[in-house]
Structures are given as structure tokens and as C-alpha cells.
Amino acid sequence: MSCERVTCLKGNGYFSQQGTEKNACDGVGGIVKHQATLHNLREPARNAIQMAEYMVTVLSEKISGVHFIYLESNEVSSYRETKIPSAD
């Protein structure tokens, strides 16, 4: 049994149905989820995507036109603290 691998995708026209209030980001999310699923099904279990940092590494190579940025949890927390209005 052989599988044809898709190395690069472009997110044009995915998930466009009238009345669903969807936009381009929904199509990008669908492509990312689909490629992550394909990776996990095609690779041995030891190479499965289990952590965000590994997902960024793997999918950055497979999907063109989408830029992934991995942020450590402390960076996210720090950013959130600057966005929460103070109670003073």
C-alpha cells in the first residue's frame, strides 16, 4: 500500500459555504488540522505530534503560506498580563 504525500498546500477556497460566517482563518485552521492528522496517521507512533513545539516544526515544513510561531508558556502569560486591565 502506498500513500501520496502532499508537501505544500495553499489555503484557497476551503470551507466556504453561505451563511456559515466563516473566513480565511477557518480554512487555514482546517488545513493545519488536516496536515497534523495526516502526519500522525502516516508516521510511526514514536513520531506522532504530541507537543506544540514539535507541531510547529513538522507543519512548517509541510505547509507553505502559513507562518507558525511557537511561544513558551511564560511568554504567553507575560503578554496576557499586559492585556488585562488593572483594577486600580
C-alpha positions in Angstrom: 0.0 0.0 0.0 1.4 3.4 -0.9 0.4 6.9 0.2 1.0 10.0 -1.9 2.4 12.8 0.3 1.3 16.4 -0.2 4.3 18.5 0.7 2.8 22.0 0.3 -0.7 23.3 0.3 -2.3 26.7 -0.3 -5.5 27.6 1.6 -7.7 28.9 -1.2 -11.4 28.3 -1.2 -11.7 25.9 1.7 -14.7 25.8 3.9 -16.7 28.4 2.0 -20.4 27.9 2.4 -23.0 30.7 2.5 -24.4 31.6 5.9 -21.7 29.9 8.0 -19.9 33.2 8.9 -16.5 31.6 8.1 -13.5 33.4 6.8 -10.0 32.7 5.6 -8.7 31.7 9.1 -11.2 28.9 9.2 -9.7 27.4 6.0 -6.2 27.8 7.4 -7.2 26.0 10.6 -8.7 23.2 8.6 -5.6 22.8 6.6 -3.4 22.8 9.7 -5.6 20.2 11.5 -5.8 18.0 8.3 -2.0 18.0 7.8 -1.4 17.2 11.5 -3.8 14.3 11.3 -2.1 13.0 8.1 1.3 13.2 9.7 0.1 11.2 12.8 -1.5 8.6 10.6 1.5 8.2 8.2 4.3 8.3 10.7 5.3 5.7 13.3 3.8 6.3 16.8 7.1 7.5 18.1 7.0 10.4 15.6 3.4 11.5 16.4 2.8 15.1 17.1 2.2 15.3 20.9 3.6 18.8 21.7 3.0 22.2 20.2 6.7 22.9 19.6 7.0 19.7 17.5 3.8 20.5 15.6 5.3 23.9 14.6 8.5 22.1 13.4 6.7 19.5 11.4 3.9 21.6 9.8 6.2 24.5 9.0 7.9 22.1 6.5 4.6 20.8 5.1 2.5 23.9 4.6 3.6 26.9 2.6 2.0 30.3 3.1 1.2 29.7 6.8 3.8 31.0 9.4 3.9 29.2 12.7 5.3 30.8 15.8 5.9 28.8 18.9 5.7 30.7 22.2 6.8 29.4 25.6 4.0 29.5 28.2 5.8 32.2 30.2 5.8 34.5 27.1 2.0 33.9 26.7 1.4 34.6 30.4 3.5 37.8 30.2 1.6 39.0 27.1 -1.8 38.3 28.8 -0.8 40.3 31.9 -0.2 43.3 29.7 -3.6 43.0 28.1 -5.6 42.6 31.3 -6.8 46.0 32.5 -5.7 46.9 36.0 -8.3 47.2 38.8 -6.7 50.4 40.1 
